[in-house]
Amino acid sequence: MALYCIGDVQGCDASLQHLLDNIGFSPSRDTVYLLGDLVNRGPDSAAVLRRCMQHEGALRCLLGNHDLHLLAVAHGVRKPSRRDTLDGILHASDRDTLLHWLRQQPLACEHRHADERLLMLHAGALPAWSPEDVLRLAGEVQAVLRSEDLPGFLHQMYGNQPDRWDERLDGADRLRVVVNALTRLRFCSPQGVMDFESTEAASQAPQGLLPWFDVPGRRTAGALLAVGHWSTLGLLQRPDLLALDTGCVWGGQLSAVRFGATLAQREVLQVACPQAQQPG
């Protein structure tokens, strides 16, 4: 049995098939975690969701910002943007089945591998959050996504405020901070104030800000975190961080990591992807 993480697919089902073929994926034997942004911008988001549903249990999925955007568009909360490629889902005969399945997926999860802890999420974790906090708070959002309160939540999900965590937050403000951190975060201040303006590489951090994973004293530093979301960051491997968004939809690569006997033993496997969108 092999354990894998794969970065942002974004509707590029042919590239996902190519990568799964290259790694010799066997749904009866292997476990693959897709790190969010399953859909949008690529040519066949519906096929990605159907593939994940078909192999549920072997292909395990997290939600990213584009996946939440799909739910918001489907519920009439957001208008599609000019770059969206979601019509294949929105007009599908199995639309309701696809959307119902999507809203059941978590924003964060963990996997125990050889008594080591792998924590997975789409974007980032605020410095004050421990691994237990990440899972607990992601669970609060997941409970709402699965509930009858979903439409009301989606109406209140968007916005950049509050821009920092406070355990005393409640209601929509609390959930919004959690969603923004787990699905949108790149840079923040040493005090954990989030920035959503810059999408540049980590080396081009705005003044006074740091990549979230470089904030001193970050409480998730004791676990290995696997993330996607940040294509300008590219492939990054550290003892405490594995970043796997390598720009598949932009004509980059779709990347997987296969873990060995320990989480430190890693093999990177990549396939080149046709460009589905122009950057910028």
N, C-alpha and C positions, 0 to 999 in steps of 0.2 A: 504493500500500500504506500503510495506516494502522496505528499502534501505539497500543494502549490498555492501561490497567490498570483493573480493576474490584474494588471492595471486597467485603466479606463477603456472600455470597448466602444462606447458612444454610437451604438447602432451599426458597427462594422462587423456584421455577422460572418461574412466570408473570411475576414482576417481572423476572427475567433476560431472558426472551423480549421483554418490553416494552422494556427498555433496549437490547437488541441490535437490535430493530427501529428504535428511535429513532436509533441511531448509524449505521444502514445497514450493519450488519456483513455482510461477505462472506467466507466461509471460504476462498475461493480467492485473496483479496487481502489480508486483514487479519490481524494478530496481536493477540490479546487475552490478557492475563495475569489470572487470577483469583487473588486474594491470600490464599487459604486460608479455612477454614470454609465449605466448599462445602455441608455438610450440617448438619442438626439444627436443631430449634426451628421451622423453617418447615414448610409443608404437603406438600412433594413433593421430598424429598431424592433419591429414586431417579431422578426425571426430570432433576434437575440432573446427576447422574453420567452418565446415558445421553446427555444432550446433549453433555457434555464429551468422552465417548468418541467420539461420532459425528463431532465436529469436531476430534479430536485433531490437534495440529500448529497449528491456528488458535486454538483455545481451549486455553491452556496453564495448568496448575493447580499451585498450591502447597498443601501440607498445613498446616492449622491445628489447634488443640487439639480442636475438635469432630470433625474427620476422624480424628484419632488415637483419640479416644473411641469412635467407631464401630468401629474395628478392635479395640479392647479389649473392647467389649461383644460383638462377633461371635465373639471367641475365648474368651468366658466369664471374662475377667479382671475386668471391671467389670459391675455391675448397672446397667440403665438407670435414669436419674433420672426423676422425675415429669414433667419438662419435655421429655424426649426425644421426638422424632418420627421414630424410625429404623425402625419396623416395616415400612414400605414397602420398605426395603432388606433387612432381616433375614428377611422372609418372601417375598421375590421369587423367581420361578423362575430369574432370572439373578443371584441373590445372589452366587454364587461368582465370576462374571465381574466384577461390580461391585467386589467387595472386592479381587480380584486386581489390577484396574486401579488402584484407589485406592492400594494399597501400593507401586506403581511411581513415584508422584509425588514430587517433591523437596520439601524444607523451605525451600530457598532457591535462587535462580537469578539469573543476570545476563543483560542484553541490551545489546549495543552498538548505539547509535543515533547516527549522525553522529559517530562517533569518541568519543562520550561513554558513560559507564558508568552503567547503571541496575541497581541491586541490589534484588532483591525478596525479601521474607520476610513471614511472617504477623504477628509481634508485635514483637520487638526484637532488638538486637545489643548484647552487653556492651561496655563502653568499651574493654577491652583488645584487642578483636578488630578486625583489619583486614578489608577486603572479602575478601581471599584466605582469611583464617581462617574467615569466615562460610561461604564456599563449601566449604572443606575439611571443616569440622566437620559441616555439613549433609550432606555426602557420606558421612561415617562413619555417621550415623544411617540415611540412605537405603539404604546397603548392607545393614544389618541388617534393615530393613523388607522388603527384597526377598529375604531369605535364609530358610533353614529355621529360623533362630534366632528368627524373629518371635514365636512364643508366649512363649518365655522372656524376651525383651526386654520385651514388654508387661507381664508380671508384675512387672518391676523398674522400669518407666518412671515410676511415680507416686511423688510425695514432693517435699518442698521442700528437701531437703538432698542434696548440698552446695548452698549458696546463693551461691557465688561460683566464678569460674573459676580453675583452676590447670592448666597444661599437663601437669603430672605425673599428673593424674587418669587412671584407666583403668577399663575394664569398665563396669558399670552406672552407677557414679557419674559417669563422664565423659559418657556418653550422656544421662543424666538432666539434667545441667546444660545441655547443648546443646538438648535438647528444651524445657526450661523457658524458656530465653531466647528461642528462635526462635518459640515458640508461645504463651507466657503472659506475657512480661515487659511491665510498664508502668513501674514505679518501681524505682529502685535507688539505692544510696548513691554518693557520688563515688568510692568505692573499688570499685564494682561489685558490692556485696552486694545480691542481689535481694530484693524484697518481693512477696508474692503475696496480701496481705490487702486492699489498697485497689484499688477499681475506679473511683474518682472521676475527675473531670476533672483535667487536668494542673495547673490552677491551685490544686487542693486537695491538693497533694502532702503526705503525712505529714511530720512534722518530721524533718529530717535526710536526706530523700530528694528525688530529682529525677526527672522523666520521663527515661527512659533516653537520649533523644535530646538532652537538655540538659546532660549530664555534660561538664564541661570536658575537653578533650583526647581526646574520643571518636575512635577511630582510623578509623571509617567515615565521618567527616565530609566526606571528599574526594569521595565518590560521592553520587549521588542515591539515597536509599532510599525505596522504596514499600512501605507496610505497610497492614494492616487491624487487626482485633482489638479496637480500643479505641473502642467506640461513644460513650462519654461524652466522648471527645476530639473527635469529629466531624471534619469536613473540615478539613484543615490543609495549607497549601502553603507551603513554604520552599525556598530554593535547594538545601538538602541533605535535604529530607524531604517526602514526599507521603503523608498519612494519609487513607485512603479508607473506613473503616468508618463509615457514616452511619446505622446503625440500621435497616436494611431490615426485619428481622424484628420490630422493635418498633413498626413503623408510621412509620418515618422515610423515608429515600430510599435507593435503590440508586444508587451513584455510579460513574461512569467518568471517566477523564481521557484525552483524545486528545492525543498529542504532535505538535508541528509539526516544522519542520525541525531544531530542537534540543530538548533536554529542558526548557529554560526556556520554550519556547513550548507552552503547555498550554491546553486547553479543557475545562472541566468540564461533563459532561452527566449529568443526574439524572432519575430517575422516582420519583414518589411510590408508596409501597408500602402495601398493606393490612396492618393490624396482625395478626400471627400469634401473638404472645405479649405478655403484660403485663409491663412491667419490674418488677424488685423480687424 
